[in-house]
Each structure stands twice: as C-alpha cells, then as structure tokens.
Amino acid sequence: MAMPTAEERGSQTDKEFHRKVAAECFNRTWDYLEQKNRSLGEDQMMLNLAHASRYHWSLIGKPWNFTTGDWQISRVYAALNQPDLALTFAKKALETSQKHNLSERLISAYEGMARPMPWQQSIPSPGTSSAKLASSYAL
C-alpha cells in the first residue's frame, strides 16, 4: 500500500502540526542522548521519541528529513547497545542520502554506519590522559 502524497494528507494546519511534533520529538531525543546516566524508562522514552519524530516526518517531510530521522534512530540504537538495529537504520539513512544526492548528509550516514561497530567500544574519549591511554594499551 503506497503512502499518500503530502497533498493527500491534509490541511496546512495538519502539516504544521506534524512538522512541529517531529521537530519537538527530534530535539527531545537529543536531550536524552546527551544525558549521561539514563534510567530504563528514559531509554524507552528516547527510543519512542526518535521513532515518533521519524513517523511525523514520513507524513510531511522530504528525503532530507527522512535520512536525518533514520540517522538519529541509528544513534539511539547505538546508545542502547543495539548494533544490529543501529546499523539497519544507518544503512537506510545512507541509501536515502545516496538516492537523493544529499551530499551534506552522507557524512552523518557514514558516521551512523561506523558507530555501532565493535571496535568503536575501544576508542578512548577525547581528553583521556596519556597515562590512562598507555595503561589501556599495555600488553
């Protein structure tokens, strides 16, 4: 079953509602992603918000919104240590970016592909002291 076109989906008021909700859910998702210690409930809310944002963009957005939403969902799954799902959504973001020649989104899509990889776990964060780095790589 094909998705209806933007014109078939409703009034300008409906479109504005979906745009506003999509943007709000996207921004709230980032608030959770930036939070250091999330509870299980906060993890669930973060995931729900990311998917809600992508859903609302699917109703009224353009490919740029779709690839950005899929990339954010990938980030959320990576943060939740769900690499298979993170990679699934990162691949979708990459496919959409390539299909629609969204060169400005390709970097994010490739970052989304790399983020859930196992080697990512062993990369030290910026600001790690040289002594700590040396001890972590000692044989």
ABEGO torsion letter per residue (X at the ends): XBBBBAAAAEBAAAAAAAAAAAAAAAAAAAAAAABABBBAAAAAAAAAAAAAAAAAAAAABBAAAAAAAAAAAAAAAAAAGBAAAAAAAAAAAAAAAAAAGBAAAAAAAAAAAAAABAAAAABBBBGBBAAAAAAAABX
